[in-house]
Structure formats: structure tokens, C-alpha cells
Amino acid sequence: MRIDKNQINTLNDKALPDHRESFEYISHKLTARDIPVASLIEKIQSFQIAIPSWALGTGGTRFGRFPGGGEPRTLEEKIDDVGLLHALNAGSGAISLHIPWDIPENVAQIKAHAASHNLLFDAVNSNTFQDQPEQQKSYKFGSLCHSDADVRSQAVAHNMEVIRHGEALGSKSLTVWLADGSSFPGQMNFRKALQRTLDSLREIYARMPEDWKMFIEYKPYEPYFYHTVIQDWGTSHLLASQLGERAFTLVDLGHHLPNTNIEQIVATLMMQGKLGGFHFNDSKFGDDDLTVGAMKPYQLFLIFNELVAGMEDNTSKNPYPAWMIDASHNLKDPLEDLLQSVEAIQLAYAQALLVDRKALENAREDNDPVLAQEILQRAFRTDVRPLVAEARMEAGAALDPLAAFRTLSVRENLVRERGKKSMATGL
């Protein structure tokens, strides 16, 4: 299924009078504060969030999975689904592939198919947390950290294969998330496991193309519950610093213990020039992989406040981060969930752009916590939905992507095309 521009224009025309009223109001208010509205819209339009190929189907838990039908059965159909999202919101202009779940059989055709949807290929992701049918060695007790050198070599070779697929597609970065760890005291030598991981990563890093980046993800627990080899941002940063200037830490919002000050982590990594990317989701207890902004919208804003501060700092040596959603859609329609997540990210970004940075810095230097809070919350409480909607409409997308998705019966059409029992590959 493809959405025609005329369909979107027809829906936009119906919603335009209400939108115009709301947009003119916020434009007037922001202009009075000497905030350039046109510049805001341009920044919102250029902020693109990659969609992971594994998030286009129904997720699940260890207790069960309840697919809803019409899920993408092939890589081509996954690209089609991201194309649908991008047509509706103009903010999902890239897809991130997970290997071996999504190995392209015909690279030229896959690239042409993605280009027909105006999509790029973002970071490619390796998988050493599952055993594949053709594997010689098991990852049950680790991959890059394993005590058996042959297992480590197999994991290194897999990462090199992932890079080759990414190179062919035009990707420029590799994301490494390791499940490696232990569930019982005494099971694993902490120092040896970390050293072996570093040595393995060095081998991958040395063989990466010179224009590629490596993103090292971290997670405090799960699937192991006593220790994880790369358990926090400090360990990831240590490894990235040891590897070289093209290795970076990747922050997944759900990969933190409850109440972790993620915005401080962001600021610290950007100060060091080592924040490589972000995986967006939301959580209540752990790695819940919920819709972005569903639980902690103010935290998301505070994180973006630090991101924007770092990106607008002319003295910062941090590269422009890579953005991606990493969520599991256990109850919601996956595409509707992703539409909600992209909008939540855009809203938090737009709100952070409204922060009066000069006034905030003066309040900080004057040790005025009351004024600092007022400055932040003034931006957070501003309804920027009309700004984001205007940015979408100017880019040829829908004023209200979720409403358009339902009005155009996208899921129903996908079920007719793919069947009621189709399930996304890789999950």
C-alpha cells in the first residue's frame, strides 16, 4: 500500500481552518518573544528519526505474543511500512536493519525500493544474543566476552558480515548491543570478560571502513540478572575511548535503572564528544519499550534540553547524533505506536528549541533555581503541536498522521494485502 499525496491533501484541507487558527496563535506568541518561527519549522523538518526494521510487527513478552495481522513478511514490506510512516509524518526518513533478520537478497533492488519511499539506511545492528541455525558455536554463555576464542571469533566475523551488508546499502555505522553477562555470582570473571570484549571490539573497529562509526550500547540487566559486561554508560564510554575517535556510546532510554538522571549522562557524553546516538522509548519499571513520551514526557523534554544545548554549542566536538526508536508494541498497532512515538520526539525537540538559553545560563550563574525552573517549564508547557503539524504539512505530510492512518484504513488495507495471520520476520 502507498498513500497518495492527493489523499493527504484532501484530509489536510478538512483540518486546515482549525490548524490555521492554532498556528497563527502560537506564531504570534513566539514572534513576540523574538523566536523565529520559520527557523523552528526548518529544524523540525530536518530532524529525522530512523525506524528499526524489527519494530514494524507486534512485539511480545516471554508470556506471549498477539500479532494483529497485516504485518510485513519481507524486507521489502518492512520498507513499505516505513514509507507509509514517512508519507504520513515526514519525520521517519530512514530504516535501521537488524542482521541476520533482514539480510537483503538483492541489494540494488532494495536500495531502489527504499529510494522510491525517500528512505535512507541508518545504522545496521548485529545480533549475538541469539543462536542462528547455521551457527557452529553457541552464544549461550556470551559472544564477544566468551571464554572460548572460537566463539569470540565467530561473533567478530558476524559483526564484519553486518558491516558488509551495511556498506552495500549505504549505511555508515554499526550498533553493537551485547547481551553478554552472567546470572550467578562466581559464574564469570568480571575483568576477563570486559578485557575479552574490548579485544573483540578492537578487532571489529580496526576492520571497519574508515568513514564508519561504531555505537556501543549498554544495559544494566536482562537477559542476565547478576551482571552485564557493558552495564552502564561509563563502561560503554570506557570502551569507546579505548577504541578510538570513531567509537561512541549509544543511549537507549530504557536501559537504565529507575530514576537514573539520563539528561546528566547526555550532557557528560556530549562534553566528551562521545554521544553517538539515541534509542527512544519509555518505561515505568525497566526496559519496558513503551511508546515514547507515554510515561515521562518531562524527562524526555529535559533530555532534549541537554541535546539541543550540546548541538547548538559551537565549541562542542560531539558529532550530530543518530536517532532511532527502539520499542516493542505488545498492545498497540505497531504503526500507530510508531506514529505516536515520532510525534512525541518531535514535540520534545520543538519544546527544547524554545528554551531561552541565555536567560537559563544567567539564572544558573546567579544560583537562582526558581528562575531556572520557570524558564524550563515555560518551554515545556508551550503547546508546540501546531508548529510540528505545520512542519509536516509544509513537507507534504499529514497535519494529523494518526487520524489520517485511521481514516485511510491503512491497517485494514495491509491485512487485505498480507493476510490476518502474517507475522513480521525476525521477532
GILINVEN-V289400 format. One record per helix or strand of 3 or more residues. SS is the DSSP state (helix for helix, strand for strand). FROM is the first residue (numbers start at 1). TO is the last residue. If there is no record, write none. Layout:
BEGIN
ss from to
SS FROM TO
SS FROM TO
END
This chain:
BEGIN
ss from to
helix 5 32
helix 37 46
strand 50 52
helix 53 55
helix 75 89
strand 94 96
helix 107 116
helix 149 169
strand 173 176
helix 190 207
strand 213 217
helix 233 243
strand 247 252
helix 262 271
strand 275 280
helix 297 311
strand 322 325
helix 334 353
helix 357 365
helix 369 380
helix 385 394
helix 401 407
helix 410 418
END
